[in-house]
Amino acid sequence: MAAPFGRLRTTPREVCPVPSDVRDGRVTGSKTDARNERSRGAMEALPAKFDGIHRKHMQMPITGNRDSAYFSIVDDEWPAVRENLEQRLAGAREVESA
């Protein structure tokens, strides 16, 4: 099984530092194509909160209209998200060194 982020030569805080907008007491977020189940699953695993779908949000050159799934993490949630990431990355390092 391949470890995320390649060979994991970085620390979890380097991979995912506290976003500046979370440090400032706001919210950080991300969007992905609503059809991208892998990306949506990764956001939910952080765990980021699913905020909803913006229908026909973007015009794409080949596929036409795109619906976007939006996710967010607020400042109160960030410590748990960071802890989860650190645990997941530590587990990936163990698999890599085995």
C-alpha positions in Angstrom: 0.0 0.0 0.0 1.5 3.3 -1.0 1.7 6.0 1.7 0.0 9.3 1.0 2.2 12.3 0.1 4.9 10.0 -1.3 7.6 9.0 1.2 6.3 11.3 4.0 9.5 13.3 4.6 7.5 16.1 6.2 5.8 16.5 9.5 2.0 16.6 9.7 2.2 20.3 10.6 4.1 21.0 7.3 1.7 18.9 5.3 -1.4 20.6 6.8 -0.5 23.7 8.9 -3.3 25.7 10.5 -4.8 27.6 7.6 -4.4 31.4 8.1 -8.2 31.9 7.9 -8.7 29.4 10.7 -6.0 31.1 12.8 -7.8 34.4 12.3 -11.0 32.9 13.8 -12.9 32.2 10.6 -13.6 29.2 8.5 -11.6 27.5 5.8 -13.1 25.4 3.1 -12.7 23.5 -0.1 -14.8 22.6 -3.1 -14.6 19.7 -5.5 -16.6 18.4 -8.5 -19.7 16.9 -6.9 -19.2 13.7 -9.0 -15.7 13.2 -7.5 -16.4 10.6 -4.9 -12.8 10.1 -4.0 -12.2 13.7 -3.2 -15.5 14.1 -1.4 -14.6 11.0 0.7 -11.2 12.5 1.6 -12.8 15.8 2.7 -15.3 13.9 4.9 -12.5 11.8 6.4 -10.7 14.9 7.7 -13.5 15.4 8.9 -14.6 18.5 7.1 -18.3 19.4 7.2 -20.3 19.0 4.0 -22.0 22.4 3.3 -23.9 21.5 0.2 -23.9 21.4 -3.6 -23.8 24.5 -5.7 -25.6 23.4 -8.9 -24.1 24.5 -12.3 -21.4 26.3 -10.4 -18.8 26.3 -13.1 -18.6 26.0 -16.8 -16.1 23.3 -17.8 -14.6 23.2 -21.3 -15.3 19.5 -22.1 -18.0 18.4 -19.7 -20.1 21.5 -19.6 -21.8 22.6 -16.4 -20.2 21.4 -13.2 -21.9 21.0 -9.8 -19.5 21.7 -6.9 -19.6 20.1 -3.5 -18.5 22.5 -0.7 -16.8 21.5 2.6 -15.7 23.6 5.5 -13.7 23.5 8.8 -14.2 26.2 11.4 -11.7 27.2 14.0 -13.3 25.2 16.8 -13.1 22.0 14.7 -9.4 22.5 13.6 -7.7 20.8 16.6 -9.7 17.6 16.0 -9.0 17.7 12.2 -5.2 18.2 12.9 -5.1 15.4 15.4 -6.9 13.1 12.9 -4.4 14.0 10.2 -1.4 13.4 12.5 -2.7 10.0 13.5 -3.3 9.0 9.8 0.1 10.2 8.8 1.8 8.4 11.7 0.0 5.2 10.6 1.2 5.7 7.1 4.8 6.0 8.3 4.4 2.7 10.2 3.2 1.0 7.1 6.0 2.5 5.0 8.7 1.4 7.5 7.4 -2.2 7.8 
